[in-house]
Amino acid sequence: MSVVLNPYLSFIDNAREAMEFYHTVFGGKLTLTTFGSMPGSAEPDEADNIMHGQVDGEHGIVLMGSDTPKRMQREQFVNGTSISLSGDDEAALRGYWEKLLDGGSAAMPFEKSPWGALFGMCTDRFGVNWMVNVNAPMP
């Protein structure tokens, strides 16, 4: 048996755009289900909004997200939260970093950190905070 923790992001009317963007970042397969595809689950003006989106990316990355319906509290839950990407594959992680910066901003440049790893912090164009860490080589 295994357990997996997956980030689930909430958006307001732009989940399709966000999930399509993350698909370009992480590759793999994108699945989008609209509220309108589920009978009785949407207001008419929200039928094309995303009820559930999922990117099954390369390297085992799974990222999920959806639009928040008007009938629910419409806040994004990214305040004080960062998604961390880490590992040993510098080329893959550097590629994710560069793609996440498209339309976003770097809070800390992707460079060697005091603990020896390559590390950077950024906010993507959707306001999601990311930390990217390439593990320091073992001596």
C-alpha positions as CSV (number, residue, x, y, z in Angstrom):
1,M,0.0,0.0,0.0
2,S,1.1,3.5,-0.6
3,V,0.1,7.0,0.3
4,V,0.5,10.1,-2.0
5,L,0.1,13.7,-1.1
6,N,-1.0,15.9,-4.0
7,P,-1.4,19.7,-4.1
8,Y,-4.9,20.8,-5.0
9,L,-5.2,24.4,-6.2
10,S,-8.3,26.5,-6.1
11,F,-9.0,29.1,-8.8
12,I,-11.6,31.7,-9.6
13,D,-12.8,31.3,-13.2
14,N,-9.3,30.6,-14.6
15,A,-8.6,26.9,-13.7
16,R,-8.6,25.9,-17.3
17,E,-5.9,28.4,-18.2
18,A,-3.8,27.5,-15.1
19,M,-4.0,23.7,-15.6
20,E,-3.1,24.1,-19.3
21,F,-0.1,26.2,-18.2
22,Y,1.0,23.6,-15.6
23,H,0.7,20.9,-18.3
24,T,3.2,22.9,-20.4
25,V,5.5,23.0,-17.3
26,F,5.3,19.4,-16.2
27,G,4.3,17.5,-19.4
28,G,2.4,14.2,-19.2
29,K,-1.3,14.0,-19.4
30,L,-3.9,16.7,-18.7
31,T,-7.5,15.8,-17.8
32,L,-10.2,18.5,-17.4
33,T,-13.8,17.9,-16.3
34,T,-16.2,20.8,-16.5
35,F,-19.1,21.5,-14.1
36,G,-21.4,21.3,-17.1
37,S,-20.4,17.7,-17.8
38,M,-22.0,16.7,-14.5
39,P,-25.8,17.2,-14.7
40,G,-27.2,19.6,-12.1
41,S,-23.8,20.5,-10.7
42,A,-23.4,24.0,-12.2
43,E,-25.0,27.4,-12.6
44,P,-25.5,28.0,-16.4
45,D,-22.7,30.7,-16.5
46,E,-20.3,28.3,-14.8
47,A,-20.9,25.2,-17.0
48,D,-17.5,25.6,-18.8
49,N,-15.6,26.1,-15.5
50,I,-13.4,23.3,-14.3
51,M,-14.8,21.0,-11.7
52,H,-11.6,18.9,-11.6
53,G,-8.4,19.3,-13.5
54,Q,-5.4,17.0,-13.1
55,V,-1.9,17.0,-14.6
56,D,-0.2,13.6,-14.4
57,G,3.3,14.9,-15.2
58,E,6.7,13.5,-15.8
59,H,8.7,12.2,-12.8
60,G,5.6,11.2,-11.0
61,I,4.3,14.7,-10.5
62,V,0.5,15.0,-9.9
63,L,-1.1,18.4,-9.6
64,M,-4.8,19.0,-9.3
65,G,-7.0,22.1,-9.4
66,S,-10.5,23.4,-10.0
67,D,-12.6,26.6,-10.2
68,T,-14.4,27.6,-7.0
69,P,-18.2,27.9,-7.7
70,K,-19.9,31.1,-6.8
71,R,-22.0,29.3,-4.2
72,M,-18.9,28.6,-2.2
73,Q,-16.5,30.9,-0.5
74,R,-14.4,32.2,-3.4
75,E,-11.0,32.6,-2.0
76,Q,-7.7,31.3,-3.3
77,F,-5.9,29.2,-0.7
78,V,-2.4,30.1,-1.7
79,N,-1.6,32.7,1.1
80,G,1.3,31.4,3.2
81,T,1.6,28.2,1.1
82,S,4.4,27.2,-1.3
83,I,4.7,24.1,-3.4
84,S,8.1,22.5,-3.2
85,L,9.8,20.7,-6.1
86,S,13.0,18.9,-5.2
87,G,15.3,16.1,-6.3
88,D,18.5,15.2,-8.0
89,D,17.6,15.8,-11.6
90,E,19.0,19.3,-12.2
91,A,18.0,19.5,-15.8
92,A,14.3,18.6,-15.1
93,L,14.1,20.9,-12.1
94,R,15.8,23.8,-13.9
95,G,13.4,23.3,-16.7
96,Y,10.4,23.5,-14.3
97,W,11.9,26.6,-12.8
98,E,12.2,28.4,-16.1
99,K,8.7,27.5,-17.2
100,L,7.1,28.5,-13.9
101,L,8.8,32.0,-14.3
102,D,7.0,32.6,-17.6
103,G,4.7,35.5,-16.6
104,G,5.7,35.1,-13.0
105,S,8.5,36.6,-10.8
106,A,11.4,35.3,-8.8
107,A,11.5,36.0,-5.1
108,M,14.9,34.4,-4.8
109,P,17.0,33.6,-7.8
110,F,17.7,29.9,-8.7
111,E,21.4,29.7,-7.6
112,K,23.6,27.9,-5.1
113,S,22.3,28.2,-1.6
114,P,24.2,28.3,1.7
115,W,23.4,24.6,2.2
116,G,25.0,23.7,-1.1
117,A,21.9,23.0,-3.1
118,L,20.6,24.9,-6.1
119,F,17.5,26.7,-4.8
120,G,15.1,29.4,-5.9
121,M,11.7,30.7,-5.0
122,C,9.2,32.2,-7.4
123,T,5.5,33.1,-7.8
124,D,3.9,32.0,-11.0
125,R,1.5,34.0,-13.1
126,F,-1.5,32.6,-11.1
127,G,-0.1,33.7,-7.7
128,V,1.1,30.2,-6.7
129,N,4.4,30.2,-4.7
130,W,7.0,27.6,-5.7
131,M,10.3,26.5,-4.1
132,V,12.7,24.6,-6.4
133,N,15.6,22.7,-4.9
134,V,18.3,20.6,-6.6
135,N,19.8,18.4,-3.8
136,A,23.5,19.1,-3.1
137,P,25.8,16.3,-4.3
138,M,26.8,13.9,-1.6
139,P,30.5,14.1,-0.7
